[in-house]
Amino acid sequence: MKISYRNHSKLVARALHGLIWASLALAGAVAAQDYPGKAIRIVVPFPPGGSTDIAARIVGDKLSAMIRQPVLIENKPGANGGIGAETAARAAPDGYTLLLGNLGIMAINPAIYEKLPYDPRKQFVPVAMNVVSPLILIAHPSAGIQTVGELIARAKAEPGKLTFSSGGNGSAAHLAAELLNFTAGTQTLHVPYKGAAPATTAVASGEVVYGFSGQGPSWPLVKAGKLRALALSGLKRSPENPDTPVVAESLPDFEVLDWNGMFVPAGTPGDIVSRLNQLINAALNEPDTRSKMQTNGLDATPRSPEQFAAFIRGEQEKWEKVARAAKVKAD
């Protein structure tokens, strides 16, 4: 059988292409076998003290003990998580830089910003889900608001005057408050802060009247009498705090669940993604990890990368609809 020069060139090209991909696959497998061989960095795009930061540190400590390597938490707040997300997106895709992404960064920001410094769909690969958690609706005690019903009544009596805080435009706390306004037919004034912890402190100090917040930074202030817990944003009351109602008792079907998890830059070898998922899920399944999470109002929810990716797609669709209905757009 005769083989033309052109066909021969094609065969050689195909063979070389196959060898290249085989070499890359082998290199990836070798890298995964040696992984992790040095310190891992977790970029947290928010200030210390918020629920996302708390979850990162609990998982990071356990992960460090398991792999016998340092796990460093790097807080890079700003631009509603955009600065930290952009930093992680530009990191080498080798498994040594992780992003602690959450509801705001991965699902809400794409729905309210015309442009982002990162692409949550193209620049990141979901690795492992960490936790889900209802937010807590809090108010300053001096406001004299003790229930969701009283908050709604006050907002209707003083349209546009009641102030609420959040960790930034497009954060879970911001959209939760906007969803409450939309559902209840009220209008209140948003005051954004650079992170969940300072937003919670703003309510505790009386700078703003109320807000949604992560449970971790809020419950100690509630117990100290500096905050009043009005409700949680899940559909059912919490077993840990059964006396605290849920917003859905006043506004049926109201539900906001904050969540966070680990991501790596796109291009990270699949074997390393799988290894990270195994390690993080093992850390989350440890009894002391679950206990620490529960103390901060967080429920550990280990999932496969595929399950986490499907969950994120559902969240992106949900919050795009909410942002559109509530006419929320970030500057």
C-alpha positions as CSV (number, residue, x, y, z in Angstrom):
1,M,0.0,0.0,0.0
2,K,1.4,3.4,-1.0
3,I,1.3,6.2,1.5
4,S,1.5,9.7,0.0
5,Y,3.8,12.3,1.5
6,R,0.7,14.3,2.7
7,N,-0.8,11.3,4.4
8,H,2.5,10.4,5.9
9,S,2.8,13.9,7.4
10,K,-0.7,13.5,8.9
11,L,0.1,10.2,10.4
12,V,3.3,11.6,12.0
13,A,1.4,14.7,13.3
14,R,-1.2,12.5,14.9
15,A,1.4,10.3,16.4
16,L,3.2,13.3,17.9
17,H,-0.1,14.7,19.1
18,G,-0.8,11.4,20.9
19,L,2.7,11.3,22.4
20,I,2.3,14.9,23.7
21,W,-1.0,14.1,25.4
22,A,0.3,10.8,26.8
23,S,3.3,12.7,28.2
24,L,1.1,15.3,29.8
25,A,-1.1,12.7,31.3
26,L,1.9,10.9,32.7
27,A,3.3,14.1,34.1
28,G,0.0,14.8,35.7
29,A,-0.2,11.4,37.3
30,V,3.4,11.7,38.6
31,A,2.5,15.2,40.0
32,A,-0.6,13.8,41.7
33,Q,1.5,11.0,43.3
34,D,3.9,13.5,44.8
35,Y,1.1,15.9,45.8
36,P,1.1,17.7,48.2
37,G,4.8,18.2,48.6
38,K,4.8,21.8,50.0
39,A,2.7,24.4,51.6
40,I,-0.8,25.0,50.3
41,R,-2.3,28.5,50.1
42,I,-6.0,29.2,50.6
43,V,-7.0,32.6,49.3
44,V,-10.0,34.0,51.4
45,P,-11.4,37.0,49.5
46,F,-12.8,38.6,52.8
47,P,-11.4,40.0,56.0
48,P,-10.7,37.7,59.0
49,G,-13.6,37.0,61.3
50,G,-16.5,36.3,58.9
51,S,-18.1,32.9,58.4
52,T,-16.2,32.2,55.2
53,D,-12.9,32.9,56.9
54,I,-13.9,30.8,59.9
55,A,-14.7,27.8,57.6
56,A,-11.3,28.2,55.8
57,R,-9.3,28.2,59.0
58,I,-11.1,25.1,60.5
59,V,-10.6,23.1,57.3
60,G,-7.1,24.5,56.8
61,D,-6.0,23.4,60.3
62,K,-7.3,19.9,59.9
63,L,-5.9,19.6,56.4
64,S,-2.4,20.8,57.5
65,A,-2.4,18.1,60.2
66,M,-3.4,15.4,57.7
67,I,-0.9,16.2,55.0
68,R,1.9,17.4,57.4
69,Q,2.4,20.5,55.4
70,P,1.6,24.1,56.2
71,V,-1.8,25.4,55.0
72,L,-1.7,29.2,54.8
73,I,-4.7,31.4,54.9
74,E,-4.3,34.6,52.9
75,N,-7.0,37.1,53.4
76,K,-7.4,39.4,50.3
77,P,-10.6,41.4,50.7
78,G,-12.1,44.0,48.4
79,A,-14.4,44.4,45.4
80,N,-16.9,42.0,47.0
81,G,-14.5,39.2,46.7
82,G,-13.2,40.2,43.3
83,I,-9.7,40.9,44.3
84,G,-9.1,37.6,46.0
85,A,-10.9,35.7,43.3
86,E,-8.7,37.4,40.6
87,T,-5.6,36.6,42.6
88,A,-6.5,32.9,42.8
89,A,-7.6,32.7,39.1
90,R,-4.1,33.9,38.0
91,A,-2.2,31.4,40.2
92,A,-0.4,28.4,38.8
93,P,-2.9,25.5,38.3
94,D,-0.8,23.1,40.4
95,G,-3.0,22.5,43.4
96,Y,-1.0,24.7,45.7
97,T,-3.3,27.7,45.5
98,L,-7.0,27.3,46.4
99,L,-9.8,29.8,46.5
100,L,-12.4,29.7,49.3
101,G,-15.4,30.7,47.1
102,N,-18.8,31.3,48.4
103,L,-22.4,32.1,47.4
104,G,-21.6,35.8,46.7
105,I,-18.5,35.2,44.6
106,M,-19.7,32.3,42.5
107,A,-23.4,32.8,42.2
108,I,-24.5,36.3,43.0
109,N,-21.7,38.5,41.5
110,P,-22.3,37.1,38.0
111,A,-26.0,38.1,38.3
112,I,-25.5,41.7,39.4
113,Y,-22.2,42.9,37.9
114,E,-21.8,43.8,34.2
115,K,-18.1,43.0,34.4
116,L,-16.0,41.0,36.9
117,P,-12.2,40.7,37.2
118,Y,-12.7,36.9,37.2
119,D,-15.0,34.4,35.4
120,P,-16.5,31.9,37.9
121,R,-17.5,29.6,35.2
122,K,-14.4,29.5,33.1
123,Q,-11.5,30.2,35.4
124,F,-12.2,27.9,38.3
125,V,-12.8,24.2,38.9
126,P,-15.0,23.2,41.9
127,V,-13.1,20.9,44.3
128,A,-15.1,20.4,47.4
129,M,-18.1,21.9,49.2
130,N,-17.3,22.9,52.8
131,V,-20.5,24.1,54.5
132,V,-24.0,25.5,54.1
133,S,-25.5,27.8,56.7
134,P,-28.7,29.9,57.1
135,L,-27.9,33.6,57.8
136,I,-29.1,35.3,60.9
137,L,-31.3,38.4,60.8
138,I,-30.0,40.7,63.5
139,A,-30.9,44.2,64.8
140,H,-29.4,46.6,67.3
141,P,-31.3,46.3,70.7
142,S,-31.9,50.1,70.8
143,A,-34.0,49.9,67.7
144,G,-36.8,48.2,69.7
145,I,-37.4,45.6,66.9
146,Q,-37.9,42.1,68.3
147,T,-39.5,40.2,65.4
148,V,-39.6,40.0,61.6
149,G,-43.1,41.3,61.7
150,E,-42.0,44.4,63.7
151,L,-39.1,45.0,61.3
152,I,-41.5,44.9,58.3
153,A,-44.0,47.2,60.0
154,R,-41.3,49.7,60.9
155,A,-39.9,49.6,57.3
156,K,-43.4,50.3,55.9
157,A,-44.0,53.1,58.3
158,E,-40.6,54.7,57.5
159,P,-39.9,53.8,53.8
160,G,-36.3,54.3,52.8
161,K,-35.1,55.2,56.3
162,L,-34.1,52.0,58.0
163,T,-30.5,51.1,57.3
164,F,-29.1,47.6,56.9
165,S,-25.5,46.4,56.6
166,S,-23.8,43.8,54.4
167,G,-20.3,42.6,53.6
168,G,-20.5,44.4,50.2
169,N,-22.7,44.9,47.1
170,G,-23.8,41.5,45.9
171,S,-22.9,39.7,49.1
172,A,-25.3,37.0,50.4
173,A,-26.3,39.4,53.2
174,H,-27.1,42.1,50.7
175,L,-29.2,39.9,48.5
176,A,-31.0,38.4,51.5
177,A,-32.1,41.8,52.6
178,E,-33.2,42.8,49.1
179,L,-35.1,39.6,48.9
180,L,-36.8,40.4,52.2
181,N,-37.7,43.9,50.9
182,F,-39.0,42.5,47.6
183,T,-41.1,39.8,49.3
184,A,-42.4,42.0,52.1
185,G,-43.0,45.1,49.9
186,T,-40.7,47.3,51.9
187,Q,-37.9,49.7,51.0
188,T,-34.8,50.1,53.2
189,L,-31.3,51.6,52.8
190,H,-28.3,49.5,52.1
191,V,-24.9,50.3,53.7
192,P,-22.1,48.1,52.4
193,Y,-19.0,47.3,54.4
194,K,-15.7,45.6,53.4
195,G,-16.6,42.1,54.7
196,A,-19.1,40.3,56.9
197,A,-17.3,40.9,60.2
198,P,-17.3,44.7,60.0
199,A,-20.9,44.6,58.7
200,T,-21.9,42.7,61.8
201,T,-20.0,45.1,64.0
202,A,-21.8,48.0,62.4
203,V,-25.1,46.6,63.7
204,A,-23.7,45.9,67.1
205,S,-22.4,49.4,67.4
206,G,-25.7,51.0,66.2
207,E,-24.2,52.4,63.0
208,V,-27.0,50.6,61.1
209,V,-30.3,49.3,62.4
210,Y,-30.3,45.7,61.1
211,G,-28.8,43.2,58.7
212,F,-28.3,39.6,57.7
213,S,-25.0,38.1,59.0
214,G,-23.2,34.8,59.3
215,Q,-24.0,33.0,62.5
216,G,-20.4,32.6,63.6
217,P,-19.6,36.2,64.3
218,S,-23.2,37.0,65.4
219,W,-24.1,34.5,68.2
220,P,-21.4,35.7,70.7
221,L,-22.7,39.3,70.3
222,V,-26.3,38.1,70.7
223,K,-25.4,36.3,73.9
224,A,-23.6,39.4,75.1
225,G,-26.7,41.5,74.6
226,K,-25.1,43.6,71.8
227,L,-27.4,42.2,69.1
228,R,-30.9,40.9,68.9
229,A,-31.5,37.8,66.9
230,L,-34.8,38.2,64.9
231,A,-34.7,35.1,62.8
232,L,-32.7,32.6,60.7
233,S,-33.0,32.4,57.0
234,G,-33.5,28.6,56.6
235,L,-36.9,27.0,56.2
236,K,-36.7,25.1,59.6
237,R,-35.6,26.2,63.0
238,S,-32.1,25.2,64.1
239,P,-31.8,22.4,66.6
240,E,-29.0,24.4,68.2
241,N,-31.2,27.5,68.6
242,P,-34.8,26.2,68.7
243,D,-36.2,29.4,70.2
244,T,-35.0,31.5,67.2
245,P,-37.8,31.6,64.5
246,V,-37.1,31.6,60.8
247,V,-38.1,34.3,58.4
248,A,-40.4,31.9,56.6
249,E,-42.7,31.9,59.6
250,S,-43.5,35.5,58.6
251,L,-42.9,35.3,54.8
252,P,-43.6,31.8,53.5
253,D,-40.9,30.0,51.5
254,F,-38.3,32.7,52.3
255,E,-34.9,30.9,52.3
256,V,-31.3,32.0,51.9
257,L,-28.5,29.5,52.5
258,D,-25.0,30.8,52.5
259,W,-22.4,28.3,51.5
260,N,-18.7,28.0,50.7
261,G,-16.2,25.6,49.2
262,M,-12.8,25.1,47.7
263,F,-11.9,25.9,44.1
264,V,-8.7,25.7,42.1
265,P,-7.6,27.5,38.9
266,A,-8.8,26.0,35.6
267,G,-6.2,23.7,34.2
268,T,-5.4,22.0,37.5
269,P,-4.8,18.3,36.8
270,G,-7.9,16.1,37.5
271,D,-5.9,13.7,39.7
272,I,-4.9,16.6,42.0
273,V,-8.6,17.8,42.1
274,S,-9.6,14.3,43.1
275,R,-6.9,14.1,45.7
276,L,-7.9,17.5,47.2
277,N,-11.5,16.4,47.3
278,Q,-10.7,13.3,49.2
279,L,-8.5,15.2,51.7
280,I,-11.1,18.0,52.3
281,N,-14.0,15.6,52.6
282,A,-12.0,13.5,55.1
283,A,-11.3,16.7,57.1
284,L,-15.0,17.6,57.1
285,N,-16.0,14.2,58.3
286,E,-13.9,14.4,61.4
287,P,-16.1,14.7,64.5
288,D,-14.1,17.7,65.9
289,T,-14.3,19.5,62.5
290,R,-18.1,19.1,62.5
291,S,-18.3,20.2,66.1
292,K,-16.3,23.4,65.4
293,M,-18.5,24.1,62.4
294,Q,-21.7,23.6,64.3
295,T,-20.5,26.0,67.0
296,N,-20.3,28.7,64.4
297,G,-23.7,27.8,62.8
298,L,-22.1,26.0,59.9
299,D,-23.1,22.5,58.6
300,A,-20.3,20.5,57.0
301,T,-21.5,19.2,53.6
302,P,-18.9,17.0,51.9
303,R,-19.6,16.4,48.2
304,S,-17.9,15.2,45.1
305,P,-16.6,17.8,42.6
306,E,-19.4,16.9,40.2
307,Q,-22.1,17.2,42.9
308,F,-20.6,20.6,44.0
309,A,-20.5,21.8,40.3
310,A,-24.2,20.9,39.8
311,F,-25.2,22.6,43.1
312,I,-23.4,25.8,42.0
313,R,-25.2,25.8,38.6
314,G,-28.5,25.7,40.5
315,E,-27.5,28.5,42.7
316,Q,-26.4,30.7,39.8
317,E,-29.8,30.2,38.1
318,K,-31.7,30.9,41.4
319,W,-29.9,34.2,42.2
320,E,-30.0,35.4,38.6
321,K,-33.8,35.3,38.9
322,V,-33.8,36.9,42.4
323,A,-31.5,39.8,41.2
324,R,-33.7,40.4,38.2
325,A,-36.9,40.3,40.2
326,A,-35.5,42.6,42.9
327,K,-33.8,44.8,40.3
328,V,-30.4,44.6,42.0
329,K,-27.4,45.8,40.0
330,A,-24.0,46.6,41.4
331,D,-22.2,49.8,40.5
